[in-house]
Amino acid sequence: MSNYSVFLPSYSIGEDVYKEIPKICEAYGKKAVVVGGKTAMAKAKEALLEGIKDSNIEITDFVWFGGDSTYENVDKLKNNPIVASADMIFAVGGGRSIDTSKTMCDQTGQPIFVFPTIASNCAAITVTTVIYDNTHVFKELYFPKKPATHSFINTKIISEAPSDFIWAGIGDALSKEYECTFSSRNDELDHTNLLGVDISRNCVEPLLKYGKKAYEDGKLHRVSNELEQVILNIIITTGLVSVFVINDYNSCLAHSVYYGCTTLEKIEKRHLHGEVVSYGVLVMLTCDKQYEERDRVYKFNKSIGLPTCLADIEVEEKDLDKVLDKAMETGDIKHVPYEITREMIYNAIMDLEKVTL
């Protein structure tokens, strides 16, 4: 048997969680540079500065990450002397911003602390980053050696973000259980993968139980137990699955559909990752003939406005050739219990168009 290592993420959560920064980060140095999106940094700046007040940590600059998770932006950050001289990186923002810093820090060896300002995905916890090309189309996955050193999940800041982000986060998190259990079906699972697959079985039910109330609280920018449970599900539960399982189990057809849709400019401009993934979940469940489960998720999607048909994501039938070309190229549907063909995906999409619940 060969040796292997599993590096687990850690996190703190709460409305005033940034006050924990000195206790957790001081061992890693004194100089921190914040890297993130412009809006995210503006929203978090006051709380970050208050969090390090009277400590030995100094934030030397706030640096824009470049706008997308690309290798070009990673290189720009690496070549920024202020970023390069930092003892640690504070990655602030959403998935693409966090992934840019994760990729950079994996290459530079700098400790990275993550401060998600939205709960639309599990980027804060995972050991995977999504890389796009300069036209914002999915390019490939990148695999850092370790997760972030620690993540600080500020529920107050997340609750103040536009509610569409928590809405899309619910859609993205819905996929993890279905994709993971489908991809691993019939496999003999070792200890680590078995842990990950079993954790994935805790993704769907909390979302169906708390999701609608959490979304309503998000609209009111109100922290509640339901909102916190959903934030933990989106960021932590799904993220832990990604840490434990091999990449073959991390995503499947729902994400292939999403990556296919990224070839359409209107998706990039007007639709969120998790929103489109939630539609992909329905396609996958239809393709796998899990009709009862499909209908359960369909009704939930309807209840909070997540997509249930092509029109909801502005995709027309004439777009499907382009979407399916890209979907079939992705590695997400390579490790599956049976071959998934282009025709099967097309038929599942068309069958889903006929559903009315």
C-alpha positions as CSV (number, residue, x, y, z in Angstrom):
1,M,0.0,0.0,0.0
2,S,1.3,3.4,-0.9
3,N,1.4,6.3,1.6
4,Y,-1.1,9.2,1.3
5,S,-2.0,12.3,3.3
6,V,-5.4,13.9,3.9
7,F,-5.3,17.6,4.9
8,L,-8.5,18.7,6.6
9,P,-9.9,22.2,6.5
10,S,-10.8,24.2,9.6
11,Y,-13.2,27.1,10.1
12,S,-14.8,29.6,12.4
13,I,-18.4,30.9,12.0
14,G,-20.4,33.6,13.5
15,E,-21.6,37.2,13.2
16,D,-18.5,38.6,14.8
17,V,-16.1,35.9,13.8
18,Y,-13.3,38.2,12.5
19,K,-12.3,38.9,16.1
20,E,-10.8,35.4,16.0
21,I,-8.2,36.4,13.4
22,P,-5.3,37.3,15.7
23,K,-5.6,34.1,17.8
24,I,-5.6,31.9,14.7
25,C,-3.4,33.9,12.3
26,E,-0.6,35.4,14.4
27,A,1.5,32.2,14.3
28,Y,1.9,32.7,10.6
29,G,3.5,36.1,10.6
30,K,2.7,39.8,10.8
31,K,2.0,41.1,7.3
32,A,-1.2,40.2,5.5
33,V,-2.4,41.3,2.1
34,V,-6.1,41.1,1.3
35,V,-6.8,39.8,-2.2
36,G,-10.4,39.8,-3.4
37,G,-13.2,41.3,-5.5
38,K,-13.7,45.0,-5.3
39,T,-17.2,44.8,-3.8
40,A,-16.3,42.0,-1.4
41,M,-13.3,43.9,-0.1
42,A,-15.3,47.0,0.4
43,K,-18.0,45.0,2.4
44,A,-15.4,43.2,4.6
45,K,-12.8,45.9,5.0
46,E,-14.2,47.6,8.2
47,A,-14.8,44.3,9.9
48,L,-11.3,43.0,9.0
49,L,-9.5,46.1,10.3
50,E,-11.6,45.9,13.5
51,G,-10.7,42.2,13.8
52,I,-7.0,42.8,13.7
53,K,-7.1,45.9,15.9
54,D,-4.6,45.9,18.8
55,S,-2.9,42.7,17.4
56,N,0.5,42.1,15.8
57,I,-1.1,41.6,12.4
58,E,-1.0,44.4,9.8
59,I,-2.9,44.5,6.6
60,T,-0.4,46.1,4.1
61,D,-2.8,46.4,1.1
62,F,-6.1,45.5,-0.5
63,V,-5.4,44.0,-4.0
64,W,-8.0,43.2,-6.7
65,F,-7.8,39.6,-7.8
66,G,-8.2,40.5,-11.5
67,G,-11.9,39.7,-12.1
68,D,-11.7,35.9,-13.0
69,S,-10.0,32.7,-11.9
70,T,-7.4,32.6,-14.7
71,Y,-3.7,31.6,-14.8
72,E,-3.0,35.1,-16.1
73,N,-4.5,36.7,-13.0
74,V,-2.6,34.2,-10.8
75,D,0.7,35.3,-12.5
76,K,-0.1,39.0,-12.1
77,L,-0.6,38.5,-8.3
78,K,2.5,36.4,-8.0
79,N,4.5,39.2,-9.7
80,N,3.0,41.9,-7.5
81,P,5.8,42.8,-5.0
82,I,3.3,43.7,-2.3
83,V,1.6,40.4,-2.6
84,A,4.9,38.5,-2.9
85,S,6.2,40.1,0.3
86,A,3.2,39.2,2.5
87,D,3.5,36.6,5.2
88,M,0.0,35.5,4.6
89,I,-2.9,36.1,2.1
90,F,-6.4,37.0,3.2
91,A,-8.6,35.8,0.3
92,V,-11.9,37.7,0.4
93,G,-15.0,37.2,-1.8
94,G,-16.7,34.6,-3.8
95,G,-15.6,31.4,-5.6
96,R,-13.6,32.8,-8.5
97,S,-11.8,35.3,-6.2
98,I,-11.0,32.7,-3.6
99,D,-9.9,30.1,-6.2
100,T,-7.5,32.7,-7.7
101,S,-5.8,33.2,-4.4
102,K,-5.8,29.4,-3.6
103,T,-4.1,28.7,-6.9
104,M,-1.5,31.4,-6.3
105,C,-0.8,30.4,-2.7
106,D,-0.3,26.8,-3.7
107,Q,2.4,27.9,-6.1
108,T,4.0,30.4,-3.8
109,G,3.7,28.5,-0.5
110,Q,2.1,31.4,1.3
111,P,-0.4,30.6,4.0
112,I,-3.9,31.5,2.9
113,F,-6.9,32.4,5.1
114,V,-10.3,32.6,3.4
115,F,-13.1,35.1,4.2
116,P,-16.1,34.2,2.0
117,T,-18.5,37.2,1.7
118,I,-21.2,35.1,-0.1
119,A,-22.4,31.5,0.3
120,S,-22.8,30.5,-3.3
121,N,-20.3,27.6,-3.3
122,C,-17.8,25.6,-1.2
123,A,-14.6,27.2,-2.6
124,A,-13.5,28.3,0.9
125,I,-13.0,24.7,2.0
126,T,-12.1,22.6,-1.0
127,V,-8.7,21.5,-2.4
128,T,-9.9,22.2,-5.9
129,T,-9.9,25.4,-7.9
130,V,-11.8,26.1,-11.1
131,I,-9.8,27.8,-13.8
132,Y,-11.4,29.7,-16.7
133,D,-9.9,31.0,-19.9
134,N,-9.8,34.7,-20.8
135,T,-13.2,34.5,-22.4
136,H,-14.7,33.3,-19.1
137,V,-15.2,29.7,-20.4
138,F,-14.3,26.8,-18.2
139,K,-10.7,25.7,-18.9
140,E,-9.7,23.0,-16.3
141,L,-9.5,22.1,-12.7
142,Y,-6.4,22.8,-10.6
143,F,-5.6,20.8,-7.5
144,P,-3.8,22.6,-4.6
145,K,-1.9,20.3,-2.2
146,K,-3.8,21.5,0.8
147,P,-7.0,23.4,1.7
148,A,-6.8,27.0,3.1
149,T,-5.1,27.2,6.5
150,H,-8.4,28.4,8.0
151,S,-11.7,29.9,6.9
152,F,-13.6,32.7,8.6
153,I,-17.4,32.5,7.8
154,N,-19.0,35.8,8.8
155,T,-22.7,35.2,8.8
156,K,-23.5,38.9,9.1
157,I,-21.6,39.8,6.0
158,I,-23.0,36.9,4.1
159,S,-26.5,37.8,5.1
160,E,-26.0,41.4,3.8
161,A,-25.0,40.1,0.3
162,P,-27.6,40.0,-2.5
163,S,-29.9,37.1,-1.7
164,D,-29.3,35.6,-5.2
165,F,-26.0,34.3,-3.9
166,I,-27.5,32.1,-1.2
167,W,-30.2,31.1,-3.7
168,A,-27.5,30.0,-6.2
169,G,-25.5,28.4,-3.3
170,I,-28.5,26.2,-2.5
171,G,-28.7,25.2,-6.1
172,D,-25.0,24.2,-6.2
173,A,-25.1,22.3,-2.9
174,L,-28.1,20.3,-4.1
175,S,-25.8,18.6,-6.7
176,K,-23.2,17.2,-4.3
177,E,-25.1,14.3,-2.9
178,Y,-26.6,13.2,-6.2
179,E,-23.4,13.6,-8.1
180,C,-21.2,11.9,-5.5
181,T,-23.4,8.9,-4.9
182,F,-24.0,8.4,-8.6
183,S,-20.3,8.6,-9.6
184,S,-19.3,6.2,-6.9
185,R,-22.1,3.7,-7.5
186,N,-20.9,0.1,-7.7
187,D,-17.3,1.1,-6.7
188,E,-15.5,-0.6,-3.8
189,L,-14.8,2.4,-1.6
190,D,-11.7,2.7,0.6
191,H,-11.8,4.5,4.0
192,T,-11.3,8.0,2.8
193,N,-13.7,7.9,-0.1
194,L,-16.3,6.1,2.0
195,L,-16.2,8.9,4.5
196,G,-16.7,11.5,1.8
197,V,-19.5,9.7,0.1
198,D,-21.3,9.2,3.5
199,I,-20.9,12.9,4.3
200,S,-22.4,13.7,0.9
201,R,-25.6,12.0,2.0
202,N,-26.2,14.9,4.4
203,C,-26.4,17.5,1.7
204,V,-29.9,17.4,0.3
205,E,-32.2,17.0,3.3
206,P,-31.0,20.1,5.2
207,L,-31.4,22.2,2.1
208,L,-35.0,21.0,1.5
209,K,-35.7,21.5,5.2
210,Y,-34.1,24.9,5.7
211,G,-33.6,26.3,2.2
212,K,-36.7,28.2,1.6
213,K,-36.7,30.0,5.0
214,A,-32.9,30.7,4.6
215,Y,-33.5,32.3,1.3
216,E,-36.4,34.4,2.7
217,D,-34.1,35.5,5.6
218,G,-31.4,36.3,3.0
219,K,-33.8,38.6,1.2
220,L,-34.3,40.4,4.5
221,H,-30.6,40.4,5.3
222,R,-31.3,38.7,8.6
223,V,-29.1,36.1,10.3
224,S,-31.1,33.1,11.5
225,N,-30.6,29.5,12.5
226,E,-32.0,28.4,9.1
227,L,-29.6,30.7,7.3
228,E,-26.6,29.5,9.3
229,Q,-27.5,25.9,8.7
230,V,-27.7,26.4,5.0
231,I,-24.5,28.4,4.9
232,L,-22.8,25.5,6.7
233,N,-24.3,23.1,4.2
234,I,-23.2,25.1,1.2
235,I,-19.7,25.8,2.4
236,I,-18.7,23.1,4.8
237,T,-20.7,19.9,4.1
238,T,-20.1,20.0,0.4
239,G,-16.6,21.2,0.9
240,L,-15.7,18.3,3.2
241,V,-17.0,15.9,0.6
242,S,-14.6,17.4,-1.9
243,V,-11.7,17.1,0.4
244,F,-12.3,13.4,1.1
245,V,-13.3,11.9,-2.2
246,I,-11.2,11.5,-5.3
247,N,-12.1,14.0,-8.1
248,D,-14.0,11.3,-10.0
249,Y,-16.7,11.5,-7.3
250,N,-16.7,15.3,-6.9
251,S,-19.0,16.2,-9.7
252,C,-20.8,14.6,-12.5
253,L,-23.5,15.3,-15.1
254,A,-25.0,18.3,-13.3
255,H,-21.7,20.2,-13.6
256,S,-21.1,18.9,-17.2
257,V,-24.4,20.6,-18.1
258,Y,-23.2,23.8,-16.4
259,Y,-19.9,23.8,-18.1
260,G,-21.7,23.3,-21.4
261,C,-23.9,26.2,-20.7
262,T,-20.8,28.5,-20.0
263,T,-20.2,28.4,-23.8
264,L,-23.2,30.7,-24.1
265,E,-22.5,34.4,-23.4
266,K,-25.9,35.0,-21.8
267,I,-25.2,32.4,-19.1
268,E,-22.0,34.1,-18.1
269,K,-23.6,37.5,-18.1
270,R,-27.0,36.8,-16.5
271,H,-26.9,33.5,-14.6
272,L,-25.1,32.2,-11.6
273,H,-23.1,29.0,-11.3
274,G,-25.3,27.3,-8.7
275,E,-28.5,28.4,-10.5
276,V,-27.4,26.5,-13.7
277,V,-26.1,23.5,-11.7
278,S,-29.5,23.1,-10.1
279,Y,-31.0,22.7,-13.5
280,G,-28.2,20.2,-14.3
281,V,-29.3,18.2,-11.2
282,L,-32.8,17.8,-12.7
283,V,-31.2,16.7,-16.0
284,M,-29.0,14.2,-14.2
285,L,-31.8,12.7,-12.2
286,T,-33.9,12.4,-15.3
287,C,-31.1,10.8,-17.2
288,D,-30.7,8.3,-14.3
289,K,-34.4,7.6,-14.2
290,Q,-34.6,8.8,-10.6
291,Y,-38.0,10.3,-11.4
292,E,-39.4,10.4,-7.8
293,E,-36.3,12.2,-6.5
294,R,-36.3,14.4,-9.6
295,D,-39.8,15.5,-9.0
296,R,-39.0,16.2,-5.3
297,V,-36.2,18.5,-6.3
298,Y,-38.3,20.0,-9.1
299,K,-40.9,21.1,-6.7
300,F,-38.3,22.6,-4.3
301,N,-36.7,24.5,-7.2
302,K,-40.1,25.8,-8.2
303,S,-40.7,26.9,-4.6
304,I,-37.7,29.2,-4.5
305,G,-37.4,30.1,-8.2
306,L,-34.5,27.9,-9.2
307,P,-34.7,26.8,-12.8
308,T,-36.7,23.8,-13.9
309,C,-36.6,24.2,-17.7
310,L,-34.4,25.6,-20.5
311,A,-36.4,28.9,-20.7
312,D,-35.5,29.6,-17.0
313,I,-31.8,29.8,-18.0
314,E,-32.5,31.4,-21.4
315,V,-31.2,28.4,-23.3
316,E,-33.0,27.6,-26.6
317,E,-33.1,24.2,-28.3
318,K,-30.8,25.6,-31.1
319,D,-28.2,26.3,-28.4
320,L,-28.0,22.6,-27.4
321,D,-25.4,21.5,-29.9
322,K,-22.9,23.9,-28.5
323,V,-23.9,23.1,-24.9
324,L,-23.6,19.3,-25.5
325,D,-20.3,19.6,-27.4
326,K,-18.7,21.2,-24.3
327,A,-20.6,18.9,-21.8
328,M,-19.3,15.8,-23.5
329,E,-15.7,17.1,-23.4
330,T,-15.7,17.4,-19.6
331,G,-14.1,14.8,-17.3
332,D,-17.1,14.9,-15.0
333,I,-18.9,12.2,-16.9
334,K,-16.0,9.9,-17.4
335,H,-16.2,7.9,-14.2
336,V,-19.8,6.9,-14.0
337,P,-21.7,3.6,-13.5
338,Y,-22.6,3.4,-17.2
339,E,-21.7,5.3,-20.3
340,I,-23.5,8.7,-20.6
341,T,-24.0,9.5,-24.3
342,R,-24.8,12.8,-26.0
343,E,-28.2,11.4,-27.0
344,M,-29.0,10.4,-23.4
345,I,-28.3,14.0,-22.1
346,Y,-30.3,15.5,-25.0
347,N,-33.2,13.1,-24.3
348,A,-33.1,13.9,-20.6
349,I,-33.3,17.6,-21.3
350,M,-36.2,17.1,-23.7
351,D,-38.0,14.8,-21.2
352,L,-37.5,17.5,-18.5
353,E,-39.2,20.0,-20.8
354,K,-42.4,18.0,-20.6
355,V,-42.6,17.9,-16.7
356,T,-45.2,20.1,-15.2
357,L,-45.6,19.8,-11.4
